[in-house]
C-alpha cells in the first residue's frame, strides 16, 4: 500500500509518503526546504546532492517519525541549525 498525504504542521505544509515494503515501511516527510527520511534511504546520496536531509530509524508511521530522534544529517541540514539527537518535532520549523 502507498499512502500520500499533505499535512500542515505549524505554519508549514509537508508531503507525507509511506510505502509498505518488506518488513518495514519506507517513510518520507518533505517540507519546503528539506526532508526527514527513514532508515531505508541513504544520507550519503543526499549529501552528494546538497540536500537538507535528516535520517531517523525505527519509524512505522507519521507519529513515530515526528517523535523520533534525529540520527544522521547532511551538512546542509547542519548549516541551518539541525543537530543529531534532536527530536523531529523540534526541527520541523527548519524544514
C-alpha positions in Angstrom: 0.0 0.0 0.0 1.2 3.5 -0.8 -0.1 6.5 1.3 0.5 10.1 0.2 -0.9 13.0 2.1 -0.4 16.7 2.5 -0.1 17.7 6.2 0.1 21.1 7.8 2.2 21.3 10.9 2.5 24.7 12.5 2.7 27.1 9.6 4.3 24.7 7.1 2.8 22.2 4.7 4.6 18.8 4.4 4.2 16.0 1.9 4.0 12.6 3.8 4.7 9.4 1.9 4.5 5.9 3.3 5.2 2.8 1.2 4.7 -0.6 2.8 7.7 -2.7 1.8 9.1 -6.0 3.2 9.4 -5.9 7.0 9.1 -2.1 7.5 7.6 0.9 5.6 9.6 3.5 3.7 8.6 6.9 5.2 9.4 10.4 4.0 8.2 13.8 5.3 9.1 16.5 2.8 8.9 20.2 3.8 9.5 23.4 1.7 13.3 23.3 2.5 14.2 19.8 3.3 13.0 16.4 4.4 13.1 13.7 7.0 13.7 10.1 5.8 13.6 6.7 7.3 16.4 4.2 7.5 15.6 2.8 4.0 17.1 5.9 2.4 20.7 7.0 2.2 22.1 10.1 3.8 25.3 9.8 1.6 23.3 10.4 -1.6 21.5 13.3 0.0 24.9 14.8 0.9 26.3 14.4 -2.6 23.2 16.2 -3.9 23.4 19.0 -1.4 20.0 18.4 0.2 18.8 19.4 3.6 18.1 15.9 4.8 17.6 14.2 8.2 17.5 10.5 8.8 15.7 8.6 11.6 15.3 4.9 12.2 12.7 2.6 13.8 9.7 4.5 12.5 6.5 3.0 11.3 4.1 5.9 10.8 3.9 9.7 10.9 3.5 9.8 14.7 6.6 7.7 15.3 8.6 9.8 12.7 7.7 13.1 14.4 8.7 11.7 17.9 11.9 10.1 16.6 15.4 11.3 17.4 17.5 12.6 14.5 20.2 10.1 13.9 22.1 11.5 10.9 22.0 14.7 8.9 23.6 16.2 5.9 26.0 19.2 6.0 23.2 21.4 4.6 21.0 20.4 7.5 23.7 21.3 10.0 24.2 24.7 8.3 20.6 25.6 9.1 20.9 24.5 12.7 19.7 20.9 12.9 21.7 18.6 15.1 21.8 14.8 15.6 19.9 13.8 18.8 17.1 16.4 18.4 13.5 15.3 18.2 12.0 15.6 14.7 9.0 17.7 16.1 11.6 20.3 17.3 13.3 20.7 13.9 10.2 20.8 11.6 10.3 24.6 11.5 13.7 24.3 9.8 12.4 22.1 7.0 
